[in-house]
Amino acid sequence: MSASAAKASRKENSNHDGADETSEKEQQEAIEHIDEVQNEIDRLNEQASEEILKVEQKYNKLRQPFFQKRSELIAKIPNFWVTTFVNHPQGKTLGSMFLVPVGVRFHISEPK
């Protein structure tokens, strides 16, 4: 069946009252509404991202004294990080990747 014959067949099967046009128009309107709703979702996601960032920054700032205290306590333990890496389950793998000189201090904190 050719394209024009298929089109003619569809016209014969339609209600002859513009049902195909109406459904196409309704579909286009639905697509436009979907786009509008998606834009609202995107705006909410952006707002949520901004608020989440603020909360993360707040708690990162609150954690800083604890990181400092932890660092001070770790400094009191000789070779803490070397011992930690050596005793880690993957320590042999880590040890072969890095040669850590004795006395090296590591500073670990959350990203800002």
N, C-alpha and C positions, 0 to 999 in steps of 0.2 A: 504494500500500500504506500502510495507516495505521501509526502508531507502535506500537500494540499488536500488529498483525499482524507487523511487522518483528521485534519482540521475541520473539514466539512462534516465528517462523522461525529466529531465532538459537538459541533453546532447543532446537529440533528438531535443528539442525546440531551442537550441542555434544555432548560425550561423555557427557552425563547423569551424570557423576560429580563435578560441581562444578568442572570445568576452567575455566569462565568466572570463577567466584569465586576460584579459586586464582590464575589469571593476574592478576586485579585486585589480589589481596592481594600477589602477587609484585611487581607494578608499584608499588604503594604502598610496599612495603619498599625497592625499588630507589630510588624517589624520596627516601625518608628517608635511605638510604645516600649518595646523591648530595649531599644537603644536608649530611650530616656531613663528607664529603670536601671539599666546598666550604668549609666552616667551617675545616678544617685548612689548606687553601690560603690562605684569608684571614689566618689567624694567622701563617703563614709569610711572607706578603707584608708584614704589619705589622712583623714582626721584621726582615725585610730592609730595610724603609724606615728603621727606627730605626738599624740598623747602617750603612746608606748615609749617613744624616745625620751620624753620628759621624765616618765617614771623610772626608766632605766638610768638616766643621768642622775636623778635624785638618789637612787639606791647605790649607785656606784660611788657617789660622794659620801654617803653614809658608811660604806664599807671601808673607805680609806684608812681610818684610824685602826681598824682591825687588821688590815693588811700590814700597816706599819708595825703594829704590836707583834704580829706573827713573824715578820721579818726580823725584828729585834730578838725574839725568842729563838728563832732558827740560828741566828748569828752566835748564840751561846753554845751551840752544839757543833763540836769540831767535825769538819768534813761531812756535814749533813747531806748536802746535795750529791756528793760523790757516793756516799753510802746509799742514798736513796736510789740513784741510778743503777748502782751495782746490784742492789737487792731487788730491783724491779723484775717482774717475770720476763720481760724482754731485755733485761739489762745487758746480757751478752751481746745482743744485736745492737743495742744503743751504745755499748762500750766499744764495739768495733767501728761504729760510725763516728764517734767523738772521742778524742783523747782530752779528758778534763784534767788540767793541772790541779794539784792539791793546793788548797787555799783560795781557789776561785770562788767568789761570792756571786750567787744568782739573785736577781731581784724579779719577783713574779708578782704581777698585779693584774687586775681586771683592766681591759681597754677602756679608754675614756671616751 
